[in-house]
């Protein structure tokens, strides 16, 4: 019985995420924002509905506030969630998730980490630079010079890595 209840709860959460995506998409499209991810889950402080968004050039605090207000109004009218929850709207961040094929193409050359459901050639965790896609596989240039071909269906999680520029030491000759 417990497994059946968990399956129903999981299906309900997936339904909420799907419906929130449908409500949020036109709001974001209007402002030229990209919907990156929607999460709905129980955490220590209670239920959280999180929306991550992005735009070339970045997302401002005003963007987050405007989307939060508009989406919050729609959620109140639709009455999708029958218990208390907190709505959080934020930028996807520098370590944004990679979820769609277009993400793996858009960020070619960027550092990424990918975790797979099952081991591929003995490993589940990969780090390297995105090299695009070949058919249904993501290509990742590994630090050792090899290239990994990771089937999309095997990807459990993929994110950009934050790259910090390190200042160069020394200066022009003669200083």
Backbone as ProteinMPNN parsed JSONL, in Angstrom:
{"seq_chain_A": "XXXXXXXXXXXXXXXXXXXXXXXXXXXXXXXXXXXXXXXXXXXXXXXXXXXXXXXXXXXXXXXXXXXXXXXXXXXXXXXXXXXXXXXXXXXXXXXXXXXXXXXXXXXXXXXXXXXXXXXXXXXXXXXXXXXXXXXXXXXXXXXXXXXXXXXXXXXXXXXXXXXXXXXXXXXXXXX", "coords_chain_A": {"N_chain_A": [[0.808, -1.191, 0.0], [1.966, 1.239, 0.764], [3.798, 1.82, -1.293], [2.04, 2.288, -3.379], [0.77, 4.647, -2.521], [2.984, 6.366, -2.549], [3.534, 6.359, -5.264], [1.239, 7.61, -6.251], [1.526, 10.137, -5.072], [3.883, 10.977, -6.302], [3.039, 11.048, -8.963], [1.137, 13.072, -8.751], [2.766, 15.257, -8.073], [4.255, 15.455, -10.425], [2.216, 16.141, -12.173], [1.496, 18.673, -11.17], [3.893, 20.081, -11.688], [3.916, 19.956, -14.497], [1.566, 21.407, -15.142], [2.195, 23.884, -14.0], [4.359, 24.593, -15.607], [2.972, 24.997, -18.027], [1.392, 27.203, -17.317], [3.345, 29.102, -16.698], [4.929, 29.436, -18.996], [3.799, 31.239, -21.077], [3.979, 33.671, -19.681], [6.727, 34.008, -19.272], [7.596, 33.937, -21.933], [6.573, 36.347, -22.878], [8.324, 38.212, -21.809], [10.697, 37.519, -22.961], [12.073, 35.494, -21.694], [13.542, 32.348, -20.729], [12.204, 29.283, -19.734], [13.729, 27.218, -17.562], [13.679, 25.192, -15.587], [11.302, 23.519, -13.48], [10.495, 22.826, -10.186], [8.861, 20.901, -7.71], [8.563, 20.197, -4.485], [8.801, 18.637, -1.236], [10.404, 20.084, 1.47], [12.504, 20.719, 4.352], [11.414, 23.084, 5.432], [8.86, 23.02, 4.446], [6.488, 22.723, 1.69], [7.819, 23.505, -1.49], [7.675, 25.366, -4.42], [9.57, 25.762, -7.109], [10.867, 27.828, -9.625], [13.02, 28.093, -12.261], [14.698, 30.347, -14.354], [16.05, 31.82, -17.399], [17.981, 34.013, -19.503], [19.657, 35.291, -22.33], [22.275, 37.362, -21.404], [21.396, 37.546, -18.868], [19.276, 37.377, -15.898], [17.257, 39.613, -14.126], [16.634, 40.931, -10.787], [14.224, 42.271, -10.828], [12.958, 40.964, -12.956], [12.536, 38.446, -11.797], [10.822, 39.13, -9.685], [8.59, 40.184, -11.065], [7.718, 37.962, -12.597], [7.188, 36.178, -10.513], [5.041, 37.47, -9.205], [3.087, 37.562, -11.27], [2.818, 34.828, -11.968], [2.114, 33.804, -9.473], [-0.416, 34.987, -9.15], [-1.829, 33.661, -11.206], [-1.623, 31.019, -10.27], [-3.109, 31.205, -7.927], [-5.673, 31.639, -8.974], [-6.058, 29.31, -10.508], [-5.85, 27.366, -8.544], [-4.232, 25.031, -8.111], [-2.706, 23.708, -6.185], [-3.382, 22.182, -3.219], [-2.541, 22.679, -0.63], [-0.481, 24.479, 1.778], [2.32, 26.257, 0.368], [5.493, 27.511, -0.773], [6.385, 29.858, -3.228], [9.116, 30.138, -5.288], [11.05, 32.069, -7.41], [13.688, 32.241, -9.605], [16.908, 33.022, -11.108], [18.498, 30.721, -13.325], [21.135, 30.469, -12.815], [24.795, 30.354, -12.801], [25.6, 27.747, -12.869], [23.701, 26.352, -14.284], [21.072, 23.953, -14.954], [21.139, 21.507, -17.552], [18.849, 20.562, -19.788], [17.468, 20.191, -22.196], [17.9, 19.165, -25.65], [18.691, 21.385, -27.115], [20.045, 22.885, -25.199], [22.473, 21.537, -24.866], [23.67, 22.052, -27.256], [23.643, 24.854, -27.444], [25.444, 25.596, -25.418], [27.983, 24.758, -26.246], [31.414, 24.184, -25.825], [31.498, 25.08, -23.252], [32.217, 24.293, -19.818], [31.043, 21.338, -18.272], [29.2, 19.06, -16.153], [28.139, 15.744, -16.046], [25.914, 13.267, -14.997], [25.132, 9.866, -15.178], [22.435, 7.446, -15.485], [23.129, 4.736, -15.554], [26.329, 3.06, -15.51], [28.71, 4.069, -17.994], [31.067, 2.709, -19.937], [32.244, 1.987, -17.518], [31.963, 4.252, -15.877], [29.989, 6.753, -14.184], [29.955, 9.446, -13.688], [30.813, 12.359, -15.321], [33.043, 14.869, -16.437], [33.778, 17.695, -18.354], [34.144, 19.453, -21.497], [31.425, 20.682, -23.288], [30.635, 19.38, -26.455], [28.651, 19.387, -28.274], [26.071, 17.587, -30.056], [25.512, 14.29, -31.301], [23.412, 12.716, -33.184], [21.37, 11.01, -30.996], [22.974, 11.44, -28.817], [24.991, 13.092, -26.362], [27.944, 14.902, -26.755], [31.014, 15.034, -25.11], [33.976, 16.608, -24.446], [36.642, 15.289, -22.855], [38.988, 15.91, -20.129], [41.314, 14.38, -20.531], [41.68, 14.246, -23.222], [40.116, 12.452, -24.627], [36.873, 11.788, -26.125], [33.681, 11.633, -24.856], [30.693, 9.921, -25.594], [27.516, 10.295, -24.754], [24.521, 8.766, -24.297], [21.382, 10.422, -24.584], [19.154, 9.407, -23.191], [20.339, 8.171, -21.06], [21.197, 10.126, -19.363], [21.076, 11.318, -16.176], [21.435, 13.636, -14.755], [22.542, 16.861, -15.62], [24.674, 19.633, -15.703], [25.93, 22.977, -16.119], [29.283, 23.885, -15.362], [30.681, 26.073, -12.989], [32.937, 28.452, -13.987], [35.731, 30.062, -12.987], [37.662, 32.852, -13.679], [41.135, 32.987, -13.441], [43.416, 35.293, -12.123], [46.185, 36.509, -13.991], [49.554, 35.908, -13.249], [52.32, 37.997, -12.473], [53.519, 40.475, -14.763], [53.838, 42.727, -17.527], [56.995, 42.38, -19.21], [59.913, 43.63, -17.647], [58.908, 44.947, -15.463]], "CA_chain_A": [[0.0, 0.0, 0.0], [2.815, 2.421, 0.857], [4.339, 2.095, -2.626], [0.945, 2.84, -4.161], [0.627, 6.029, -2.074], [4.137, 7.123, -3.043], [3.367, 6.508, -6.712], [0.213, 8.631, -6.458], [2.117, 11.431, -4.709], [4.838, 11.311, -7.35], [2.251, 11.416, -10.147], [0.522, 14.37, -8.456], [3.825, 16.267, -8.17], [4.567, 15.602, -11.848], [1.088, 16.872, -12.76], [1.634, 20.076, -10.755], [5.019, 20.639, -12.446], [3.475, 20.102, -15.881], [0.593, 22.496, -15.221], [2.91, 25.137, -13.716], [5.09, 24.901, -16.846], [2.011, 25.536, -18.995], [0.991, 28.541, -16.867], [4.496, 30.003, -16.664], [5.549, 29.647, -20.304], [3.415, 32.504, -21.734], [4.466, 34.803, -18.88], [8.141, 34.15, -19.569], [7.733, 34.277, -23.361], [6.254, 37.769, -23.03], [9.501, 38.995, -21.427], [11.892, 36.97, -23.597], [12.762, 34.632, -20.731], [13.491, 30.91, -20.987], [11.893, 28.44, -18.589], [14.764, 26.197, -17.498], [13.28, 24.053, -14.77], [10.292, 23.694, -12.44], [10.573, 21.791, -9.152], [7.843, 20.966, -6.663], [8.951, 19.151, -3.535], [8.734, 18.914, 0.19], [11.702, 20.289, 2.109], [12.385, 20.877, 5.806], [10.553, 24.224, 5.757], [7.538, 22.809, 3.865], [6.427, 22.54, 0.24], [8.442, 24.571, -2.278], [7.513, 25.355, -5.871], [10.687, 26.574, -7.623], [10.916, 28.067, -11.058], [14.308, 28.639, -12.683], [14.595, 30.933, -15.69], [17.296, 32.352, -17.925], [17.903, 34.857, -20.694], [20.988, 35.79, -22.684], [22.521, 38.633, -20.727], [21.067, 37.38, -17.458], [17.959, 37.627, -15.321], [17.35, 40.622, -13.069], [15.747, 40.775, -9.639], [12.914, 42.747, -11.269], [12.368, 39.87, -13.744], [12.082, 37.424, -10.84], [9.673, 39.67, -8.943], [7.453, 40.303, -11.977], [7.246, 36.608, -12.91], [6.631, 35.625, -9.281], [3.726, 38.08, -8.978], [2.142, 37.134, -12.304], [2.578, 33.389, -11.829], [1.38, 33.638, -8.22], [-1.817, 35.318, -9.419], [-2.398, 32.549, -11.988], [-1.727, 29.835, -9.403], [-4.236, 31.443, -7.021], [-6.912, 31.453, -9.733], [-6.159, 27.898, -10.906], [-5.955, 26.566, -7.323], [-3.613, 23.726, -8.415], [-2.054, 23.092, -5.032], [-4.386, 22.253, -2.154], [-1.905, 22.818, 0.681], [0.457, 25.617, 1.773], [3.601, 26.108, -0.317], [6.19, 28.768, -1.065], [6.793, 30.007, -4.621], [10.43, 30.766, -5.459], [11.393, 32.298, -8.809], [15.058, 32.742, -9.638], [17.764, 32.754, -12.26], [19.035, 29.361, -13.356], [22.484, 30.563, -12.257], [25.945, 30.02, -13.642], [25.692, 26.286, -12.949], [22.34, 25.991, -14.693], [20.849, 22.605, -15.455], [21.022, 21.298, -18.992], [17.739, 19.614, -19.849], [16.981, 19.966, -23.554], [18.947, 19.008, -26.655], [19.159, 22.726, -27.48], [20.993, 23.333, -24.177], [23.774, 20.912, -25.113], [24.206, 22.708, -28.445], [23.828, 26.276, -27.118], [26.578, 25.816, -24.53], [29.183, 24.095, -26.749], [32.649, 24.819, -25.377], [31.403, 25.364, -21.814], [32.483, 23.174, -18.917], [29.812, 20.725, -17.776], [29.299, 17.759, -15.493], [27.004, 14.905, -16.396], [25.782, 12.014, -14.261], [24.269, 8.951, -15.921], [21.663, 6.464, -14.709], [23.928, 3.507, -15.543], [27.711, 3.322, -15.928], [29.107, 4.007, -19.404], [32.488, 2.337, -19.903], [32.697, 1.923, -16.132], [31.816, 5.464, -15.074], [28.685, 7.423, -14.184], [30.165, 10.889, -13.545], [31.689, 12.88, -16.368], [33.314, 16.31, -16.468], [34.502, 18.061, -19.561], [33.589, 20.575, -22.256], [30.391, 20.255, -24.222], [31.06, 19.39, -27.856], [27.462, 19.287, -29.111], [25.336, 16.332, -30.074], [25.595, 13.44, -32.481], [22.204, 11.896, -33.095], [20.719, 11.05, -29.68], [24.013, 11.419, -27.792], [25.707, 14.322, -26.034], [29.387, 14.733, -26.864], [31.726, 15.753, -24.06], [35.434, 16.507, -24.551], [37.18, 15.027, -21.518], [40.3, 16.529, -19.898], [42.424, 13.535, -20.994], [41.745, 14.279, -24.679], [39.098, 11.58, -25.222], [35.539, 12.36, -26.22], [32.633, 10.722, -24.409], [29.395, 10.006, -26.271], [26.6, 9.903, -23.683], [23.144, 8.737, -24.798], [20.477, 11.329, -23.853], [18.307, 8.63, -22.301], [21.128, 7.734, -19.906], [21.574, 11.272, -18.538], [20.254, 11.537, -14.98], [21.599, 15.031, -14.354], [23.589, 17.572, -16.359], [24.745, 21.045, -15.315], [27.146, 23.714, -16.447], [30.203, 24.083, -14.24], [31.091, 27.465, -12.819], [34.346, 28.647, -14.324], [36.252, 31.326, -12.493], [38.912, 33.243, -14.324], [42.191, 33.234, -12.473], [44.254, 36.409, -12.584], [47.516, 36.11, -14.449], [50.633, 36.36, -12.36], [53.366, 38.766, -13.128], [53.038, 41.549, -15.618], [54.697, 42.899, -18.704], [58.431, 42.272, -18.952], [60.568, 44.877, -17.247], [58.298, 45.515, -14.26]], "C_chain_A": [[0.855, 1.26, 0.0], [3.364, 2.804, -0.513], [3.279, 2.729, -3.516], [0.723, 4.311, -3.807], [1.758, 6.907, -2.567], [4.023, 7.353, -4.537], [2.329, 7.583, -7.021], [0.762, 10.022, -6.16], [3.087, 11.891, -5.788], [4.112, 11.753, -8.623], [1.609, 12.786, -9.95], [1.552, 15.498, -8.583], [4.173, 16.519, -9.636], [3.46, 16.383, -12.564], [1.174, 18.362, -12.416], [2.74, 20.745, -11.568], [4.602, 20.902, -13.891], [2.511, 21.286, -16.037], [1.239, 23.846, -14.931], [3.72, 25.555, -14.941], [4.155, 25.575, -17.857], [1.558, 26.945, -18.608], [2.139, 29.545, -16.992], [5.014, 30.362, -18.055], [5.111, 30.94, -20.983], [3.908, 33.749, -20.99], [5.931, 35.07, -19.216], [8.366, 34.551, -21.023], [7.527, 35.766, -23.598], [7.468, 38.658, -22.732], [10.798, 38.459, -22.037], [12.728, 36.114, -22.661], [12.572, 33.168, -21.098], [13.165, 30.177, -19.69], [12.876, 27.282, -18.595], [14.283, 24.972, -16.742], [12.187, 24.46, -13.781], [10.437, 22.519, -11.483], [9.417, 21.998, -8.185], [8.152, 19.833, -5.7], [8.842, 19.625, -2.099], [10.156, 19.015, 0.726], [11.458, 20.521, 3.591], [11.409, 21.994, 6.188], [9.147, 24.092, 5.161], [7.62, 22.604, 2.366], [6.975, 23.762, -0.479], [8.145, 24.33, -3.756], [8.567, 26.315, -6.409], [10.636, 26.64, -9.131], [12.264, 28.712, -11.36], [14.171, 29.143, -14.111], [15.934, 31.537, -16.102], [16.981, 33.244, -19.124], [19.335, 35.244, -21.042], [21.176, 37.174, -22.06], [22.113, 38.6, -19.269], [19.652, 37.777, -17.086], [18.135, 38.621, -14.183], [16.42, 40.272, -11.912], [14.331, 41.208, -10.012], [12.199, 41.696, -12.107], [11.777, 38.818, -12.809], [10.826, 37.888, -10.111], [8.428, 39.709, -9.824], [6.86, 38.922, -12.294], [6.592, 35.986, -11.684], [5.216, 36.168, -9.036], [2.695, 37.579, -9.984], [1.799, 35.652, -12.174], [1.787, 33.107, -10.558], [-0.103, 33.933, -8.391], [-2.504, 34.185, -10.184], [-2.59, 31.305, -11.122], [-2.888, 29.98, -8.423], [-5.569, 31.187, -7.729], [-7.122, 29.97, -10.062], [-6.345, 26.969, -9.71], [-5.431, 25.14, -7.524], [-3.154, 22.97, -7.176], [-2.954, 23.297, -3.823], [-3.802, 22.29, -0.74], [-0.91, 23.975, 0.617], [1.779, 25.277, 1.072], [4.207, 27.493, -0.496], [6.596, 28.751, -2.534], [8.129, 30.744, -4.641], [10.722, 30.867, -6.947], [12.795, 32.881, -8.839], [15.739, 32.438, -10.968], [18.249, 31.31, -12.176], [20.469, 29.328, -12.826], [23.573, 30.147, -13.238], [26.102, 28.522, -13.821], [24.336, 25.692, -13.345], [22.245, 24.548, -15.161], [20.752, 22.604, -16.977], [19.97, 20.213, -19.182], [17.31, 19.262, -21.271], [18.15, 19.803, -24.509], [19.545, 20.369, -27.017], [20.166, 23.265, -26.467], [22.392, 22.795, -24.458], [24.453, 21.499, -26.348], [24.543, 24.165, -28.129], [25.105, 26.529, -26.316], [27.836, 25.052, -24.945], [30.409, 24.896, -26.315], [32.658, 25.132, -23.893], [31.679, 24.094, -21.015], [31.158, 22.657, -18.356], [30.144, 19.458, -16.999], [27.999, 17.017, -15.748], [27.059, 13.638, -15.561], [24.795, 11.147, -15.027], [23.532, 8.001, -14.976], [22.474, 5.183, -14.508], [25.355, 3.848, -15.964], [27.894, 3.193, -17.45], [30.615, 3.817, -19.396], [33.036, 2.474, -18.488], [32.556, 3.207, -15.319], [30.439, 6.089, -15.253], [28.818, 8.938, -14.126], [31.205, 11.352, -14.547], [31.835, 14.382, -16.204], [34.123, 16.591, -17.713], [33.857, 19.265, -20.216], [32.58, 20.034, -23.27], [30.886, 20.415, -25.655], [29.869, 19.205, -28.792], [26.775, 17.949, -28.987], [25.611, 15.605, -31.373], [24.428, 12.476, -32.38], [21.54, 12.099, -31.745], [21.733, 11.047, -28.538], [24.648, 12.791, -27.614], [27.199, 14.01, -26.119], [30.062, 15.629, -25.828], [33.212, 15.523, -24.239], [35.998, 16.407, -23.143], [38.569, 15.626, -21.366], [41.481, 15.703, -20.425], [42.509, 13.452, -22.519], [40.739, 13.359, -25.373], [37.783, 12.339, -25.336], [34.526, 11.292, -25.816], [31.373, 10.993, -25.218], [28.375, 9.426, -25.293], [25.175, 9.924, -24.218], [22.227, 9.602, -23.935], [19.621, 10.58, -22.846], [19.016, 8.144, -21.049], [21.46, 8.887, -18.954], [20.573, 11.46, -17.4], [20.271, 13.01, -14.599], [22.74, 15.634, -15.166], [23.514, 19.043, -15.985], [26.003, 21.666, -15.902], [27.992, 23.795, -15.189], [30.54, 25.564, -14.181], [32.583, 27.545, -13.106], [34.768, 30.035, -13.857], [37.554, 31.628, -13.21], [39.937, 33.516, -13.25], [43.063, 34.356, -12.994], [45.636, 35.891, -12.992], [48.557, 36.685, -13.494], [51.664, 37.118, -13.163], [52.758, 39.871, -13.979], [53.928, 41.641, -16.822], [56.17, 42.845, -18.304], [58.981, 43.642, -18.561], [59.951, 45.495, -16.016], [58.885, 44.905, -13.038]], "O_chain_A": [[0.527, 2.237, -0.673], [3.393, 3.985, -0.859], [3.586, 3.61, -4.319], [0.511, 5.134, -4.697], [1.537, 8.053, -2.958], [4.377, 8.424, -5.029], [2.511, 8.378, -7.943], [0.5, 10.971, -6.899], [3.107, 13.069, -6.147], [4.521, 12.712, -9.279], [1.546, 13.578, -10.891], [1.255, 16.56, -9.129], [4.363, 17.666, -10.043], [3.737, 17.188, -13.453], [0.949, 19.213, -13.277], [2.554, 21.849, -12.08], [4.906, 21.96, -14.443], [2.644, 22.075, -16.973], [0.876, 24.849, -15.546], [3.765, 26.737, -15.279], [4.503, 26.59, -18.461], [1.363, 27.791, -19.48], [1.921, 30.703, -17.351], [5.488, 31.478, -18.268], [5.972, 31.693, -21.436], [4.217, 34.764, -21.614], [6.329, 36.217, -19.42], [9.212, 35.395, -21.318], [8.218, 36.375, -24.415], [7.623, 39.725, -23.326], [11.884, 38.904, -21.665], [13.945, 36.019, -22.815], [11.566, 32.793, -21.701], [13.791, 30.43, -18.661], [12.869, 26.458, -19.51], [14.457, 23.844, -17.202], [12.152, 25.596, -13.309], [10.495, 21.364, -11.904], [9.042, 23.13, -7.881], [8.024, 18.658, -6.044], [8.798, 20.818, -1.799], [10.996, 18.152, 0.473], [10.31, 20.519, 4.034], [10.664, 21.862, 7.159], [8.32, 24.982, 5.359], [8.695, 22.342, 1.827], [6.651, 24.899, -0.138], [8.342, 23.23, -4.271], [8.481, 27.525, -6.199], [10.395, 25.645, -9.815], [12.61, 29.747, -10.79], [13.606, 28.467, -14.97], [16.826, 31.738, -15.278], [15.879, 33.227, -19.672], [20.141, 35.498, -20.148], [20.314, 38.043, -22.189], [22.439, 39.512, -18.509], [18.937, 38.422, -17.853], [19.051, 38.49, -13.372], [15.535, 39.427, -12.043], [13.355, 40.598, -9.576], [10.983, 41.537, -11.999], [10.652, 38.359, -13.01], [9.88, 37.12, -9.943], [7.343, 39.317, -9.394], [5.643, 38.743, -12.26], [5.552, 35.336, -11.799], [4.306, 35.41, -8.7], [1.578, 37.216, -9.616], [0.633, 35.268, -12.259], [0.888, 32.266, -10.561], [-0.95, 33.224, -7.847], [-3.623, 33.795, -9.852], [-3.606, 30.619, -11.233], [-3.573, 29.003, -8.118], [-6.481, 30.592, -7.154], [-8.225, 29.444, -9.913], [-6.935, 25.897, -9.846], [-6.092, 24.167, -7.159], [-3.209, 21.741, -7.129], [-3.257, 24.428, -3.444], [-4.489, 21.969, 0.229], [-0.533, 24.408, -0.472], [2.282, 24.158, 1.172], [3.521, 28.509, -0.383], [7.094, 27.74, -3.03], [8.257, 31.834, -4.083], [10.652, 29.87, -7.666], [13.071, 33.887, -8.186], [15.221, 31.71, -11.815], [18.39, 30.753, -11.087], [20.96, 28.27, -12.432], [23.306, 29.663, -14.338], [26.674, 28.071, -14.814], [23.898, 24.674, -12.809], [23.203, 23.988, -15.694], [20.333, 23.585, -17.591], [20.18, 19.069, -18.781], [16.839, 18.152, -21.52], [19.261, 20.247, -24.22], [20.755, 20.492, -27.204], [21.057, 24.029, -26.839], [23.38, 23.514, -24.307], [25.677, 21.446, -26.468], [25.609, 24.653, -28.506], [25.77, 27.547, -26.505], [28.669, 24.729, -24.098], [30.437, 26.121, -26.424], [33.714, 25.419, -23.329], [31.413, 22.98, -21.468], [30.268, 23.435, -18.013], [31.21, 18.865, -17.162], [26.91, 17.586, -15.675], [28.111, 13.011, -15.43], [23.75, 11.624, -15.472], [23.941, 7.783, -13.836], [22.496, 4.619, -13.414], [25.571, 4.816, -16.692], [27.308, 2.321, -18.091], [31.352, 4.67, -18.903], [34.13, 2.998, -18.275], [32.994, 3.246, -14.169], [29.811, 5.977, -16.307], [27.877, 9.648, -14.482], [32.314, 10.823, -14.619], [30.876, 15.08, -15.874], [35.026, 15.839, -18.08], [33.115, 20.01, -19.576], [32.843, 19.076, -23.996], [31.472, 21.434, -26.021], [30.049, 18.901, -29.971], [26.873, 17.266, -27.967], [25.901, 16.214, -32.403], [24.453, 11.534, -31.588], [21.186, 13.222, -31.384], [21.391, 10.691, -27.411], [24.82, 13.547, -28.57], [27.658, 12.984, -25.617], [29.735, 16.807, -25.686], [33.675, 14.384, -24.193], [35.851, 17.326, -22.337], [39.264, 15.832, -22.361], [42.534, 16.261, -20.733], [43.308, 12.685, -23.056], [40.532, 13.473, -26.581], [37.602, 13.392, -24.724], [34.515, 10.19, -26.364], [31.029, 12.143, -25.492], [28.365, 8.223, -25.032], [24.665, 10.991, -24.56], [22.279, 9.533, -22.707], [19.389, 11.082, -21.746], [18.366, 7.747, -20.081], [21.953, 8.649, -17.852], [19.392, 11.724, -17.625], [19.258, 13.566, -14.174], [23.773, 14.997, -15.373], [22.433, 19.631, -15.95], [27.0, 20.987, -16.149], [27.465, 23.773, -14.077], [30.667, 26.223, -15.212], [33.383, 26.8, -12.539], [34.218, 31.047, -14.291], [38.431, 30.773, -13.33], [39.65, 34.194, -12.263], [43.415, 34.376, -14.174], [46.166, 34.952, -12.398], [48.431, 37.809, -13.007], [51.845, 36.902, -14.361], [51.561, 40.141, -13.879], [54.695, 40.721, -17.106], [56.536, 43.221, -17.191], [58.558, 44.672, -19.086], [60.453, 46.52, -15.554], [58.497, 45.258, -11.924]]}, "name": "protein", "num_of_chains": 1, "seq": "XXXXXXXXXXXXXXXXXXXXXXXXXXXXXXXXXXXXXXXXXXXXXXXXXXXXXXXXXXXXXXXXXXXXXXXXXXXXXXXXXXXXXXXXXXXXXXXXXXXXXXXXXXXXXXXXXXXXXXXXXXXXXXXXXXXXXXXXXXXXXXXXXXXXXXXXXXXXXXXXXXXXXXXXXXXXXXX"}
